[in-house]
Amino acid sequence: MEYEQFGLRDGRFIPTAVYGDGGIFVIEEGIWQSFDVQCRLFDHGKFLVLWKKTSKGLKMFRGSFSSNRPWK
Protein backbone atom coordinates (compact mmCIF):
# COMPACT_ATOMS: atom_id res chain seq x y z
CA MET A 1 0.00 0.00 0.00
CA GLU A 2 2.66 2.56 0.96
CA TYR A 3 4.63 1.89 -2.21
CA GLU A 4 1.78 3.13 -4.42
CA GLN A 5 0.13 5.56 -1.99
CA PHE A 6 3.31 7.45 -1.07
CA GLY A 7 5.51 6.63 -4.04
CA LEU A 8 8.24 4.88 -2.06
CA ARG A 9 11.06 3.86 -4.38
CA ASP A 10 14.29 3.34 -2.46
CA GLY A 11 15.64 2.49 0.96
CA ARG A 12 18.83 1.94 2.93
CA PHE A 13 19.81 -0.15 5.91
CA ILE A 14 22.93 1.21 7.61
CA PRO A 15 24.42 -1.10 10.26
CA THR A 16 25.97 0.71 13.23
CA ALA A 17 27.00 -2.30 15.35
CA VAL A 18 27.20 -6.09 15.19
CA TYR A 19 27.37 -8.24 18.35
CA GLY A 20 28.19 -11.91 18.82
CA ASP A 21 30.86 -14.40 17.93
CA GLY A 22 28.96 -16.04 15.06
CA GLY A 23 28.43 -19.26 17.03
CA ILE A 24 24.65 -19.56 16.77
CA PHE A 25 23.30 -15.99 16.78
CA VAL A 26 24.54 -12.55 15.72
CA ILE A 27 22.76 -9.29 16.54
CA GLU A 28 22.87 -6.37 14.12
CA GLU A 29 21.66 -2.87 14.99
CA GLY A 30 21.45 0.19 12.82
CA ILE A 31 19.37 2.85 11.16
CA TRP A 32 17.17 2.72 8.06
CA GLN A 33 15.90 5.31 5.59
CA SER A 34 13.18 5.26 2.91
CA PHE A 35 12.93 7.65 -0.05
CA ASP A 36 10.17 8.79 -2.41
CA VAL A 37 10.16 9.13 -6.22
CA GLN A 38 12.01 12.47 -6.05
CA CYS A 39 14.73 10.86 -3.83
CA ARG A 40 13.50 12.84 -0.81
CA LEU A 41 13.74 11.24 2.61
CA PHE A 42 10.28 9.89 3.41
CA ASP A 43 10.89 8.17 6.76
CA HIS A 44 13.76 6.94 8.92
CA GLY A 45 14.25 4.92 12.05
CA LYS A 46 16.09 2.18 13.90
CA PHE A 47 16.35 -1.57 13.42
CA LEU A 48 17.55 -4.59 15.33
CA VAL A 49 17.97 -7.99 13.64
CA LEU A 50 18.76 -11.36 15.19
CA TRP A 51 20.60 -13.55 12.68
CA LYS A 52 20.71 -17.33 13.19
CA LYS A 53 23.42 -19.62 11.84
CA THR A 54 22.02 -22.37 9.60
CA SER A 55 23.55 -24.96 7.31
CA LYS A 56 23.09 -22.40 4.49
CA GLY A 57 24.69 -19.50 6.37
CA LEU A 58 23.26 -16.72 8.53
CA LYS A 59 19.51 -16.18 8.07
CA MET A 60 17.30 -13.47 9.54
CA PHE A 61 15.57 -15.07 12.54
CA ARG A 62 13.83 -12.06 14.16
CA GLY A 63 13.67 -8.38 13.30
CA SER A 64 12.40 -5.19 14.87
CA PHE A 65 12.03 -1.92 12.99
CA SER A 66 10.73 1.39 14.36
CA SER A 67 10.13 4.79 12.81
CA ASN A 68 11.42 8.06 14.21
CA ARG A 69 8.39 9.92 12.81
CA PRO A 70 6.16 11.49 15.44
CA TRP A 71 2.72 9.90 15.85
CA LYS A 72 -0.20 11.99 14.65
MOPAC internal coordinates of N, CA, C and O (Angstrom, degrees):
PM7 1SCF
backbone

  N    0.0000 0     0.00 0     0.00 0    0    0    0
  C    1.4495 1     0.00 0     0.00 0    1    0    0
  C    1.5264 1   111.15 1     0.00 0    2    1    0
  O    1.2310 1   119.52 1   130.60 1    3    2    1
  N    1.3290 1   118.52 1   -49.40 1    3    2    1
  C    1.4586 1   120.28 1  -177.55 1    5    3    2
  C    1.5151 1   112.32 1   -63.06 1    6    5    3
  O    1.2310 1   120.40 1   145.99 1    7    6    5
  N    1.3222 1   116.84 1   -34.01 1    7    6    5
  C    1.4613 1   119.95 1  -179.46 1    9    7    6
  C    1.5201 1   110.11 1   -55.94 1   10    9    7
  O    1.2310 1   119.61 1   130.59 1   11   10    9
  N    1.3345 1   118.34 1   -49.41 1   11   10    9
  C    1.4534 1   121.50 1  -178.43 1   13   11   10
  C    1.5230 1   112.33 1   -81.40 1   14   13   11
  O    1.2310 1   120.07 1   140.27 1   15   14   13
  N    1.3220 1   117.47 1   -39.73 1   15   14   13
  C    1.4621 1   121.11 1  -176.44 1   17   15   14
  C    1.5277 1   111.69 1   -66.79 1   18   17   15
  O    1.2310 1   119.94 1   136.94 1   19   18   17
  N    1.3283 1   117.72 1   -43.06 1   19   18   17
  C    1.4566 1   121.47 1  -175.85 1   21   19   18
  C    1.5172 1   113.36 1  -106.06 1   22   21   19
  O    1.2310 1   119.62 1   172.86 1   23   22   21
  N    1.3018 1   118.32 1    -7.14 1   23   22   21
  C    1.4504 1   121.38 1   179.38 1   25   23   22
  C    1.5193 1   113.80 1    73.41 1   26   25   23
  O    1.2310 1   120.20 1  -145.60 1   27   26   25
  N    1.3265 1   117.21 1    34.40 1   27   26   25
  C    1.4596 1   119.91 1   178.50 1   29   27   26
  C    1.5233 1   110.12 1   -66.42 1   30   29   27
  O    1.2310 1   120.81 1   -45.93 1   31   30   29
  N    1.3348 1   116.06 1   134.07 1   31   30   29
  C    1.4528 1   119.37 1  -176.00 1   33   31   30
  C    1.5211 1   114.58 1  -132.34 1   34   33   31
  O    1.2310 1   119.64 1   161.94 1   35   34   33
  N    1.3296 1   118.30 1   -18.06 1   35   34   33
  C    1.4577 1   118.66 1  -173.97 1   37   35   34
  C    1.5194 1   109.23 1  -151.43 1   38   37   35
  O    1.2310 1   120.78 1   -20.64 1   39   38   37
  N    1.3106 1   116.11 1   159.36 1   39   38   37
  C    1.4535 1   120.38 1   178.36 1   41   39   38
  C    1.5087 1   111.21 1  -158.48 1   42   41   39
  O    1.2310 1   121.27 1   -17.94 1   43   42   41
  N    1.3273 1   115.17 1   162.06 1   43   42   41
  C    1.4705 1   121.53 1   179.23 1   45   43   42
  C    1.5212 1   109.59 1  -137.92 1   46   45   43
  O    1.2310 1   121.04 1   -37.59 1   47   46   45
  N    1.3066 1   115.62 1   142.41 1   47   46   45
  C    1.4533 1   122.99 1   168.96 1   49   47   46
  C    1.5195 1   106.10 1  -116.45 1   50   49   47
  O    1.2310 1   120.36 1   -57.78 1   51   50   49
  N    1.3174 1   116.92 1   122.22 1   51   50   49
  C    1.4588 1   122.35 1  -175.62 1   53   51   50
  C    1.5247 1   108.51 1  -118.52 1   54   53   51
  O    1.2310 1   119.85 1   -78.59 1   55   54   53
  N    1.3277 1   117.89 1   101.41 1   55   54   53
  C    1.4694 1   120.10 1   179.38 1   57   55   54
  C    1.5319 1   110.65 1   -66.08 1   58   57   55
  O    1.2310 1   120.92 1   -40.80 1   59   58   57
  N    1.3312 1   115.84 1   139.20 1   59   58   57
  C    1.4646 1   120.75 1   177.24 1   61   59   58
  C    1.5247 1   111.45 1  -114.34 1   62   61   59
  O    1.2310 1   120.08 1   159.94 1   63   62   61
  N    1.3345 1   117.46 1   -20.06 1   63   62   61
  C    1.4682 1   120.70 1   178.56 1   65   63   62
  C    1.5280 1   109.14 1  -160.73 1   66   65   63
  O    1.2310 1   121.21 1   -30.75 1   67   66   65
  N    1.3268 1   115.29 1   149.25 1   67   66   65
  C    1.4610 1   122.72 1   174.87 1   69   67   66
  C    1.5250 1   106.68 1  -132.70 1   70   69   67
  O    1.2310 1   120.76 1   -48.64 1   71   70   69
  N    1.3452 1   116.15 1   131.36 1   71   70   69
  C    1.4605 1   121.65 1  -177.47 1   73   71   70
  C    1.5192 1   110.06 1  -121.82 1   74   73   71
  O    1.2310 1   120.31 1   -34.11 1   75   74   73
  N    1.3147 1   117.02 1   145.89 1   75   74   73
  C    1.4514 1   121.69 1   176.64 1   77   75   74
  C    1.5152 1   111.20 1   118.20 1   78   77   75
  O    1.2310 1   121.75 1   -16.77 1   79   78   77
  N    1.3210 1   114.26 1   163.23 1   79   78   77
  C    1.4605 1   119.93 1  -178.32 1   81   79   78
  C    1.5247 1   112.30 1  -102.06 1   82   81   79
  O    1.2310 1   120.08 1  -177.01 1   83   82   81
  N    1.3391 1   117.46 1     2.99 1   83   82   81
  C    1.4556 1   121.01 1   179.21 1   85   83   82
  C    1.5047 1   113.86 1    81.68 1   86   85   83
  O    1.2310 1   120.21 1  -172.61 1   87   86   85
  N    1.3512 1   117.20 1     7.39 1   87   86   85
  C    1.4644 1   121.06 1  -179.96 1   89   87   86
  C    1.5177 1   111.78 1   -61.62 1   90   89   87
  O    1.2310 1   120.20 1   111.38 1   91   90   89
  N    1.3132 1   117.22 1   -68.62 1   91   90   89
  C    1.4652 1   121.89 1   177.93 1   93   91   90
  C    1.5221 1   110.65 1  -120.62 1   94   93   91
  O    1.2310 1   120.86 1   135.32 1   95   94   93
  N    1.3483 1   115.96 1   -44.68 1   95   94   93
  C    1.4611 1   121.26 1  -177.87 1   97   95   94
  C    1.5230 1   111.43 1  -124.98 1   98   97   95
  O    1.2310 1   121.38 1   -28.85 1   99   98   97
  N    1.3321 1   114.97 1   151.15 1   99   98   97
  C    1.4657 1   123.05 1   171.48 1  101   99   98
  C    1.5238 1   106.22 1  -133.94 1  102  101   99
  O    1.2310 1   120.49 1   -40.71 1  103  102  101
  N    1.3202 1   116.67 1   139.29 1  103  102  101
  C    1.4602 1   121.78 1   178.38 1  105  103  102
  C    1.5231 1   108.62 1  -109.88 1  106  105  103
  O    1.2310 1   121.04 1   -49.16 1  107  106  105
  N    1.3192 1   115.61 1   130.84 1  107  106  105
  C    1.4632 1   122.14 1   178.20 1  109  107  106
  C    1.5203 1   108.09 1  -118.23 1  110  109  107
  O    1.2310 1   120.09 1   -47.26 1  111  110  109
  N    1.3302 1   117.43 1   132.74 1  111  110  109
  C    1.4615 1   120.28 1   174.06 1  113  111  110
  C    1.5081 1   108.80 1  -125.40 1  114  113  111
  O    1.2310 1   120.91 1   -25.37 1  115  114  113
  N    1.3311 1   115.87 1   154.63 1  115  114  113
  C    1.4518 1   118.73 1  -179.30 1  117  115  114
  C    1.5032 1   112.41 1   179.75 1  118  117  115
  O    1.2310 1   121.71 1    14.88 1  119  118  117
  N    1.3216 1   114.33 1  -165.12 1  119  118  117
  C    1.4542 1   121.70 1   178.52 1  121  119  118
  C    1.5304 1   108.80 1  -120.57 1  122  121  119
  O    1.2310 1   120.90 1   -23.43 1  123  122  121
  N    1.3338 1   115.88 1   156.57 1  123  122  121
  C    1.4640 1   120.68 1   177.48 1  125  123  122
  C    1.5271 1   108.81 1  -131.46 1  126  125  123
  O    1.2310 1   121.03 1   -22.26 1  127  126  125
  N    1.3251 1   115.64 1   157.74 1  127  126  125
  C    1.4559 1   122.72 1   177.92 1  129  127  126
  C    1.5196 1   108.69 1  -140.78 1  130  129  127
  O    1.2310 1   120.53 1   -35.14 1  131  130  129
  N    1.3341 1   116.59 1   144.86 1  131  130  129
  C    1.4683 1   120.95 1   173.14 1  133  131  130
  C    1.5293 1   108.11 1  -126.02 1  134  133  131
  O    1.2310 1   121.14 1   -32.90 1  135  134  133
  N    1.3550 1   115.43 1   147.10 1  135  134  133
  C    1.4556 1   121.95 1  -173.96 1  137  135  134
  C    1.5233 1   111.18 1  -127.96 1  138  137  135
  O    1.2310 1   120.87 1   -28.72 1  139  138  137
  N    1.3446 1   115.95 1   151.28 1  139  138  137
  C    1.4590 1   120.74 1   179.49 1  141  139  138
  C    1.5324 1   110.50 1   -91.76 1  142  141  139
  O    1.2310 1   120.88 1     7.34 1  143  142  141
  N    1.3272 1   115.93 1  -172.66 1  143  142  141
  C    1.4691 1   122.35 1  -176.84 1  145  143  142
  C    1.5264 1   111.84 1   -58.95 1  146  145  143
  O    1.2310 1   120.07 1   145.07 1  147  146  145
  N    1.3315 1   117.47 1   -34.93 1  147  146  145
  C    1.4620 1   121.38 1  -179.16 1  149  147  146
  C    1.5349 1   111.80 1   -87.36 1  150  149  147
  O    1.2310 1   119.89 1  -165.34 1  151  150  149
  N    1.3291 1   117.81 1    14.66 1  151  150  149
  C    1.4745 1   124.30 1  -179.87 1  153  151  150
  C    1.5249 1   112.60 1    63.52 1  154  153  151
  O    1.2310 1   120.37 1  -155.73 1  155  154  153
  N    1.3447 1   116.89 1    24.27 1  155  154  153
  C    1.4602 1   121.14 1   175.29 1  157  155  154
  C    1.5161 1   108.79 1   -88.65 1  158  157  155
  O    1.2310 1   121.18 1   -36.04 1  159  158  157
  N    1.3327 1   115.34 1   143.96 1  159  158  157
  C    1.4527 1   120.69 1   177.69 1  161  159  158
  C    1.5202 1   109.14 1   -62.27 1  162  161  159
  O    1.2310 1   120.56 1   -57.35 1  163  162  161
  N    1.3303 1   116.53 1   122.65 1  163  162  161
  C    1.4571 1   121.44 1  -179.79 1  165  163  162
  C    1.5238 1   110.80 1   -95.93 1  166  165  163
  O    1.2310 1   120.08 1   134.46 1  167  166  165
  N    1.3146 1   117.45 1   -45.54 1  167  166  165
  C    1.4574 1   122.74 1  -178.77 1  169  167  166
  C    1.5234 1   108.34 1  -154.41 1  170  169  167
  O    1.2310 1   121.06 1   -18.11 1  171  170  169
  N    1.3271 1   115.59 1   161.89 1  171  170  169
  C    1.4665 1   120.58 1   177.49 1  173  171  170
  C    1.5195 1   108.40 1  -155.01 1  174  173  171
  O    1.2310 1   121.17 1   -19.72 1  175  174  173
  N    1.3189 1   115.37 1   160.28 1  175  174  173
  C    1.4542 1   118.50 1  -179.08 1  177  175  174
  C    1.5134 1   112.17 1  -175.44 1  178  177  175
  O    1.2310 1   121.77 1    22.93 1  179  178  177
  N    1.3350 1   114.21 1  -157.07 1  179  178  177
  C    1.4589 1   122.53 1  -176.37 1  181  179  178
  C    1.5276 1   109.73 1  -118.45 1  182  181  179
  O    1.2310 1   120.68 1   -23.62 1  183  182  181
  N    1.3328 1   116.30 1   156.38 1  183  182  181
  C    1.4588 1   119.38 1   173.81 1  185  183  182
  C    1.5196 1   109.93 1  -142.53 1  186  185  183
  O    1.2310 1   121.88 1   -22.82 1  187  186  185
  N    1.3069 1   114.00 1   157.18 1  187  186  185
  C    1.4625 1   123.21 1   176.33 1  189  187  186
  C    1.5188 1   106.11 1  -142.15 1  190  189  187
  O    1.2310 1   119.93 1   -55.03 1  191  190  189
  N    1.3313 1   117.75 1   124.97 1  191  190  189
  C    1.4616 1   122.01 1  -178.08 1  193  191  190
  C    1.5268 1   109.31 1  -126.03 1  194  193  191
  O    1.2310 1   121.14 1   -45.46 1  195  194  193
  N    1.3205 1   115.42 1   134.54 1  195  194  193
  C    1.4590 1   122.17 1   173.77 1  197  195  194
  C    1.5228 1   106.95 1  -102.77 1  198  197  195
  O    1.2310 1   120.84 1   -64.69 1  199  198  197
  N    1.3335 1   116.00 1   115.31 1  199  198  197
  C    1.4568 1   122.54 1   179.17 1  201  199  198
  C    1.5195 1   108.35 1   -97.83 1  202  201  199
  O    1.2310 1   120.49 1   -40.73 1  203  202  201
  N    1.3384 1   116.67 1   139.27 1  203  202  201
  C    1.4605 1   121.87 1   179.85 1  205  203  202
  C    1.5261 1   109.49 1  -117.63 1  206  205  203
  O    1.2310 1   121.23 1   -44.94 1  207  206  205
  N    1.3258 1   115.24 1   135.06 1  207  206  205
  C    1.4658 1   120.44 1   178.74 1  209  207  206
  C    1.5243 1   109.32 1   -75.14 1  210  209  207
  O    1.2310 1   120.68 1   -50.42 1  211  210  209
  N    1.3259 1   116.31 1   129.58 1  211  210  209
  C    1.4631 1   122.56 1   177.67 1  213  211  210
  C    1.5273 1   108.01 1  -127.37 1  214  213  211
  O    1.2310 1   120.84 1    -2.93 1  215  214  213
  N    1.2985 1   116.00 1   177.07 1  215  214  213
  C    1.4714 1   119.96 1   177.45 1  217  215  214
  C    1.5296 1   111.49 1   -65.72 1  218  217  215
  O    1.2310 1   120.07 1   162.70 1  219  218  217
  N    1.3443 1   117.46 1   -17.30 1  219  218  217
  C    1.4656 1   121.88 1   179.36 1  221  219  218
  C    1.5267 1   112.24 1  -104.84 1  222  221  219
  O    1.2310 1   120.31 1  -167.12 1  223  222  221
  N    1.3375 1   117.02 1    12.88 1  223  222  221
  C    1.4623 1   120.80 1   179.87 1  225  223  222
  C    1.5191 1   111.03 1   107.89 1  226  225  223
  O    1.2310 1   120.62 1     8.51 1  227  226  225
  N    1.3294 1   116.42 1  -171.49 1  227  226  225
  C    1.4570 1   120.91 1   179.32 1  229  227  226
  C    1.5252 1   110.14 1   -73.88 1  230  229  227
  O    1.2310 1   120.61 1   -47.41 1  231  230  229
  N    1.3275 1   116.45 1   132.59 1  231  230  229
  C    1.4655 1   123.08 1   178.61 1  233  231  230
  C    1.5187 1   108.88 1  -127.09 1  234  233  231
  O    1.2310 1   120.58 1   -36.67 1  235  234  233
  N    1.3453 1   116.49 1   143.33 1  235  234  233
  C    1.4597 1   119.87 1   177.84 1  237  235  234
  C    1.5279 1   108.86 1   -62.48 1  238  237  235
  O    1.2310 1   120.78 1   -56.07 1  239  238  237
  N    1.3319 1   116.10 1   123.93 1  239  238  237
  C    1.4633 1   122.47 1  -177.40 1  241  239  238
  C    1.5291 1   110.33 1  -102.90 1  242  241  239
  O    1.2310 1   120.03 1   134.74 1  243  242  241
  N    1.3324 1   117.55 1   -45.26 1  243  242  241
  C    1.4629 1   123.45 1   176.62 1  245  243  242
  C    1.5177 1   108.02 1  -144.49 1  246  245  243
  O    1.2310 1   120.73 1   -29.77 1  247  246  245
  N    1.3219 1   116.21 1   150.23 1  247  246  245
  C    1.4565 1   120.34 1   177.93 1  249  247  246
  C    1.5080 1   111.55 1  -145.41 1  250  249  247
  O    1.2310 1   120.84 1   -32.40 1  251  250  249
  N    1.3145 1   116.01 1   147.60 1  251  250  249
  C    1.4536 1   122.27 1   176.99 1  253  251  250
  C    1.5223 1   108.01 1  -135.23 1  254  253  251
  O    1.2310 1   120.60 1   -52.00 1  255  254  253
  N    1.3134 1   116.46 1   128.00 1  255  254  253
  C    1.4538 1   122.54 1  -178.60 1  257  255  254
  C    1.5220 1   108.37 1  -129.97 1  258  257  255
  O    1.2310 1   119.91 1   -44.84 1  259  258  257
  N    1.3234 1   117.78 1   135.16 1  259  258  257
  C    1.4604 1   120.53 1   178.01 1  261  259  258
  C    1.5233 1   110.24 1  -136.74 1  262  261  259
  O    1.2310 1   121.14 1   -33.84 1  263  262  261
  N    1.3142 1   115.42 1   146.16 1  263  262  261
  C    1.4524 1   122.51 1  -179.57 1  265  263  262
  C    1.5251 1   110.10 1   -88.86 1  266  265  263
  O    1.2310 1   120.86 1   -29.84 1  267  266  265
  N    1.3165 1   115.96 1   150.16 1  267  266  265
  C    1.4594 1   121.14 1   172.99 1  269  267  266
  C    1.5262 1   111.83 1   -94.53 1  270  269  267
  O    1.2310 1   120.09 1  -178.81 1  271  270  269
  N    1.3276 1   117.43 1     1.19 1  271  270  269
  C    1.4704 1   121.13 1   178.76 1  273  271  270
  C    1.5245 1   109.74 1   -68.64 1  274  273  271
  O    1.2310 1   120.45 1   -39.22 1  275  274  273
  N    1.3071 1   116.75 1   140.78 1  275  274  273
  C    1.4721 1   119.10 1   176.53 1  277  275  274
  C    1.5287 1   110.40 1   -70.77 1  278  277  275
  O    1.2310 1   120.89 1   -35.79 1  279  278  277
  N    1.3201 1   115.90 1   144.21 1  279  278  277
  C    1.4700 1   120.78 1   177.00 1  281  279  278
  C    1.5071 1   109.57 1   -72.25 1  282  281  279
  O    1.2310 1   120.87 1   -36.54 1  283  282  281
  N    1.3209 1   115.93 1   143.46 1  283  282  281
  C    1.4718 1   120.79 1   178.77 1  285  283  282
  C    1.5049 1   110.09 1   -98.18 1  286  285  283
  O    1.2310 1   120.10 1   180.00 1  287  286  285

